[in-house]
Amino acid sequence: MSDYAIIIPAYNEEALLAQTIASVREAMAGIGGEFGSGELIIVNNNSTDRTGEVAVAAGADQVVFEPHNQIARARNAGAEATTAECLVFIDADTRVPAETLRQALDLLASGTISAGGARIVMDQSVSPMVDWLVRTWNGIAANFDYAAGSFFFARRDAFEAGGGFDELVYAGEEVWLARRIKRWNKISGLGFHVINDPPVITSGRKSDWFSTSQFL
C-alpha cells in the first residue's frame, strides 16, 4: 500500500517513456521517505507500439492497460488502480524536479490545499504560436488557479468529489476537474495552488508536429 501515487497515461510513448520514468524515479528518490511510500503507475492506453514493454523494463510499479483511447479515461484508470491518498498525474513527455514533487506533496499534507499544478516550460525552442499558448496558459493558471494535465496533483477525496477527469470532453478535462474541485473547496474550506518554481519541463514536440493553422 502506497501513500502517494504518480500516474502517467501513455499512448504510443515508447520513444520518451523510459526517460520520463527515470526522471520520476529520480524525483521520488530525491524526496526519500519524507511523504511515505510512493508508487509509479503507467497506464498503457491501448498503444500499438512497445509502450507497455518499455514501462515494465524501465521499472514501473504497475502497468495498467486501458483499452479506451482517451487521456481522461487513462488517468482515471490509474487512479482506480491505487489506494494512495495523494495522486500526482504526469504526462509521458514531462519531467518533474524533485523539489516540485516535494512541494506538491507538502501542500497536500498541509491540510489546507486539496489540489493544484505547476508552471510549465518547454524543453526546446518552439514556434511563436506554441510560445504564446504556453505563456498564456501559465498566466491563466497562476491568476485563476488551474492546472495543466502535464502535472496535476490532488488528494483522493478532492479527486473523487470532483468526479475524476471528465470523460465526456475531448480536451480540457483537467480544467473541468479543477473547476469542480474548487467548488468543493469552497464547502470544505480548502485551496487550490499552482507551484511557480521550479516548473515542470514538458516536451515541445507538438510545435514540430503541427502548424500554426492546425493549432488554431
Residue, then its C-alpha position, 0 to 999 in steps of 0.5 A: m500500500s502506497d501513500y502517494a501515487i504518480i500516474i502517467p497515461a501513455y499512448n504510443e510513448e515508447a520513444l520518451l517513456a523510459q526517460t520520463i520514468a527515470s526522471v520520476r524515479e529520480a524525483m521520488a528518490g530525491i524526496g526519500g521517505e519524507f511523504g511515505s511510500g510512493e508508487l509509479i503507475i503507467v497506464n498503457n492506453n491501448s498503444t500499438d507500439r512497445t509502450g507497455e514493454v518499455a514501462v515494465a523494463a524501465g521499472a514501473d510499479q504497475v502497468v495498467f492497460e486501458p483499452h479506451n483511447q482517451i487521456a481522461r479515461a487513462r488517468n482515471a484508470g490509474a487512479e482506480a488502480t491505487t489506494a494512495e491518498c495523494l495522486v500526482f498525474i504526469d504526462a509521458d513527455t514531462r519531467v518533474p524536479a524533485e523539489t516540485l514533487r516535494q512541494a506538491l506533496d507538502l501542500l497536500a499534507s498541509g491540510t489546507i490545499s486539496a489540489g493544484g499544478a505547476r508552471i510549465v516550460m518547454d524543453q526546446s525552442v518552439s514556434p511563436m504560436v506554441d510560445w504564446l499558448v504556453r505563456t498564456w496558459n501559465g498566466i491563466a493558471a497562476n491568476f485563476d488557479y488551474a492546472a495543466g494535465s502535464f502535472f496535476f496533483a490532488r488528494r483522493d477525496a478532492f479527486e473523487a468529489g470532483g468526479g475524476f477527469d471528465e470523460l465526456v470532453y475531448a480536451g480540457e478535462e483537467v480544467w473541468l476537474a479543477r473547476r469542480i474541485k474548487r467548488w468543493n473547496k469552497i464547502s470544505g474550506l480548502g485551496f487550490h495552488v499552482i507551484n511557480d518554481p521550479p516548473v515542470i519541463t514538458s516536451g515541445r514536440k507538438s510545435d514540430w508536429f503541427s502548424t500554426s493553422q492546425f493549432l488554431 
